[in-house]
Amino acid sequence: MPLVPTGELVTRAAAARAAVAAFNVITLEHIEAVIAGAESAGSPVVLQVSENAVKYRYGRLLPLARAAVTAAERAAVPVGLHLDHVQSDDLLRQAPDAGFGSVMYDAARLSYADNLAATRAAADWAHAQGLWIEAELGEIGGKDGRPPLDAHAPGARTDPDRARDFVAGTGVDALAVAIGSAHAMTSRTAVLDHALLTRLSAALGVPLVLHGSSGVPDGHLVAAVGEGIAKVNVGTALNVAMTGAIRDFLAARPEAVDSRAYLGVGREAMAREVRRIIGVLSRTGGE
């Protein structure tokens, strides 16, 4: 089926007090696994390509984007395509022609005033192109090995009043909030600040996004959706599933050299994890 704009999927989820799962993809195996898992769950899904993934692919957006679009158009469930954590204005401007319906513009490394100004300019441009745009305040820890900074430092949280001003001043369509998660976590030990999330949900008139969800236990994810999170970003959990499956396969078969065999096992493991996470997000109660 045709690509569905991410904004449409998120808006629909927010209205139903539900959440759409958004998975970061790096390889064709990631793309196929995410779609297979979503089809198995019978659920819409968002494919996300981050700026870091583009850098890994020799700085070229189109090869991975074209693969994602082609796979999404043949999926049996609605699929959105999202360009994630964009810091480069040049990359931002490639999004529409590459098939993306949404972007997450990341100026969180800047001061609040500079973040607001840069995000305002990005939002104006994105909206003129028909793109849905997400942003964040501060920085969720773990990206590129950097320590947590600003609003996403340990113990720090998104301030509802500042977040309200930021959304109003930038015109963004969604906001990623800092409530205790962190990027690149391989253990599911993050503790979310549910009281703060409830306040943020009440203060802001846009859908809320949770980054760093791989490190969040199932029960916290379920509660967060009930408290207003409408888009849940997952990346590391897929890499953990893929790497673990490949490592086990090669340990048991040290003579194996056909990449299709071990990549296929990794792809299947990621698809199972996608289905599991979507199932978690569909719950209405705790674990």
C-alpha positions in Angstrom: 0.0 0.0 0.0 1.2 3.6 -0.4 3.3 5.2 2.2 1.2 6.8 5.0 2.4 10.1 6.5 3.9 9.6 9.9 1.9 12.6 11.2 -1.3 10.8 10.2 -0.3 7.7 12.1 0.8 9.6 15.2 -2.2 11.9 15.2 -4.5 8.9 14.9 -2.7 7.1 17.8 -2.8 10.1 20.0 -6.5 10.5 19.5 -7.0 6.9 20.6 -4.6 7.3 23.6 -2.4 4.8 21.9 1.1 4.8 20.4 2.7 4.0 17.1 6.0 2.1 17.2 8.9 3.7 15.2 11.9 1.6 14.5 15.3 2.8 13.4 16.7 0.9 10.4 20.2 0.6 9.2 20.2 -2.2 6.6 17.7 -3.8 4.3 17.4 -6.6 6.8 16.2 -4.0 9.4 13.6 -2.7 6.9 12.3 -6.2 6.1 12.2 -7.2 9.7 10.3 -4.2 10.8 7.7 -4.6 8.2 7.4 -8.4 8.7 7.0 -7.9 12.5 4.3 -5.2 12.0 2.5 -7.3 9.5 2.5 -10.2 11.9 1.1 -7.9 14.6 -1.4 -6.4 12.1 -0.2 -2.9 13.1 0.9 0.3 11.5 4.6 1.1 11.9 7.1 3.8 11.2 10.5 3.2 9.6 13.1 5.7 10.8 16.4 6.5 9.1 18.7 8.6 11.4 21.4 11.0 10.3 23.9 8.5 11.9 22.6 5.7 9.6 23.0 8.0 6.6 26.6 8.6 7.7 27.2 4.9 7.9 25.9 4.5 4.4 28.7 6.7 3.1 26.6 9.8 3.6 24.1 8.8 1.0 20.4 9.0 1.9 18.8 7.7 -1.2 19.9 4.0 -1.3 18.4 3.2 2.1 15.4 5.5 1.6 14.6 4.0 -1.8 14.7 0.5 -0.3 12.4 1.6 2.6 9.9 3.2 0.2 9.8 0.1 -2.0 9.4 -2.3 0.9 6.7 0.0 2.5 4.7 0.2 -0.7 4.5 -3.6 -0.7 3.6 -4.0 2.9 0.2 -5.2 4.1 0.0 -2.6 6.9 0.4 1.2 6.8 4.0 2.3 7.0 5.4 5.8 7.5 8.9 6.9 6.7 10.7 9.3 9.1 14.1 11.0 9.0 15.4 10.9 12.5 17.7 13.2 14.5 18.6 15.5 11.6 21.2 18.1 12.5 22.3 18.9 8.9 20.1 21.4 7.1 21.4 19.9 3.8 20.1 16.4 4.9 16.8 18.0 6.0 16.2 19.4 2.5 16.7 16.0 1.0 13.8 14.5 2.9 10.8 15.3 0.6 12.4 14.0 -2.6 13.6 10.8 -0.8 10.0 9.9 0.2 10.0 11.0 3.8 6.7 12.3 5.3 8.3 13.5 8.5 11.5 14.6 10.1 12.9 14.9 13.6 15.0 18.1 13.7 17.6 17.9 16.4 19.1 21.2 17.5 19.2 20.1 21.1 23.0 20.6 21.2 22.4 24.3 21.0 21.4 26.7 23.7 17.7 27.0 24.3 17.4 30.3 22.3 19.5 28.9 19.4 17.5 25.7 19.5 14.3 27.6 19.3 15.4 29.7 16.4 16.9 26.9 14.4 13.9 24.6 15.0 11.5 27.5 14.1 13.3 27.9 10.7 13.3 24.1 10.2 9.6 23.9 11.0 8.7 26.7 8.7 10.6 25.0 5.8 9.3 21.5 6.6 5.6 22.7 6.7 6.0 24.5 3.4 7.1 21.1 2.0 4.2 19.2 3.6 6.4 17.5 6.2 5.4 16.7 9.8 8.2 17.8 12.2 9.3 16.6 15.6 11.9 18.2 17.9 13.3 18.0 21.4 14.5 20.1 24.2 17.9 19.2 25.7 19.5 16.0 24.7 18.8 12.4 25.6 22.0 10.7 26.8 24.0 8.1 25.0 24.2 9.4 21.4 27.7 9.0 19.9 29.1 8.0 23.3 28.5 11.5 24.7 27.5 11.9 28.3 23.9 13.0 29.0 23.5 16.7 28.8 21.0 19.5 29.5 17.4 18.4 30.0 18.3 14.7 29.6 21.1 14.5 32.2 20.5 12.0 34.9 17.8 13.3 37.1 17.0 16.2 34.7 13.6 16.3 33.1 11.7 18.4 30.5 10.1 21.4 32.1 6.4 21.7 31.2 6.4 25.5 31.1 9.5 25.7 28.9 8.2 22.9 26.7 5.0 24.8 26.2 6.9 27.9 25.2 9.1 25.9 22.9 6.2 24.3 21.1 4.4 27.6 20.7 7.6 29.4 19.5 8.7 26.8 17.0 5.4 25.5 15.6 6.6 21.8 15.7 4.0 19.1 15.4 5.4 16.8 18.1 7.9 17.0 21.0 10.3 14.3 22.3 10.3 14.6 26.1 12.9 13.7 28.6 11.3 11.6 31.4 14.1 9.2 32.3 15.0 7.2 29.1 18.4 7.3 27.4 19.7 6.3 23.9 21.7 3.1 23.3 20.6 1.3 26.5 21.2 -2.5 26.2 19.5 -3.2 29.5 15.9 -2.5 30.2 16.4 -0.6 33.5 15.2 2.9 32.8 12.7 4.4 35.2 10.3 6.8 33.7 8.9 9.9 35.6 5.2 9.2 35.1 4.0 12.1 37.2 6.0 14.5 35.0 4.7 12.8 31.8 1.2 13.4 33.0 2.0 17.1 33.5 3.6 17.4 30.1 0.7 15.7 28.4 -1.7 18.2 30.1 0.5 21.2 29.3 1.2 20.5 25.6 -1.2 20.4 22.7 1.0 18.2 20.5 1.7 14.5 20.5 4.6 13.4 22.8 7.4 11.1 21.7 9.6 8.8 23.8 13.2 8.4 22.6 15.5 5.7 24.0 12.7 3.2 24.5 14.9 0.1 24.1 16.0 0.6 27.7 12.4 1.0 29.1 10.7 -2.0 30.8 7.4 -3.1 29.4 5.3 -1.9 32.3 6.8 1.6 32.0 6.1 1.7 28.3 2.5 0.6 28.8 2.0 3.3 31.4 3.7 5.9 29.3 1.3 5.3 26.4 -1.7 5.7 28.8 -0.2 8.9 30.0 0.2 10.5 26.6 3.2 9.1 24.6 1.9 8.7 21.0 5.2 7.7 19.3 7.7 5.2 20.7 11.2 5.2 19.2 13.2 1.9 19.2 16.6 1.2 17.8 19.0 -0.6 20.0 16.6 -3.4 20.8 16.7 -4.5 17.2 20.5 -4.4 17.1 20.6 -6.5 20.3 18.2 -9.0 18.8 20.1 -9.2 15.5 23.6 -9.4 17.0 22.6 -12.0 19.6 21.0 -14.3 17.0 24.0 -13.9 14.6 26.5 -14.5 17.4 24.7 -17.7 18.5 24.4 -18.9 14.9 28.1 -18.5 14.1 29.2 -19.9 17.4 27.3 -23.1 16.6 28.4 -23.1 13.0 32.0 -21.7 12.8 32.3 -23.1 9.3 29.4 -20.9 8.0 30.3 -18.3 5.4 27.1 -17.6 3.5 25.9 -14.2 4.8 22.3 -15.1 3.8 22.2 -17.8 6.5 23.3 -15.6 9.5 21.7 -12.4 8.2 18.4 -14.3 7.8 18.6 -15.5 11.4 19.2 -11.9 12.5 16.4 -10.6 10.4 14.0 -13.2 12.0 15.1 -12.2 15.5 14.5 -8.5 14.8 11.0 -9.3 13.3 10.1 -11.2 16.5 11.3 -8.2 18.6 9.2 -5.8 16.5 6.1 -7.9 17.0 6.8 -8.2 20.8 7.2 -4.4 21.2 4.1 -3.6 19.2 2.3 -6.1 21.4 3.5 -4.4 24.5 2.3 -1.0 23.2 -1.1 -2.4 22.5 -1.7 -3.4 26.1 -4.2 -1.5 28.2 -2.8 -2.6 31.6 0.5 -3.3 33.2 2.9 -6.3 32.9 
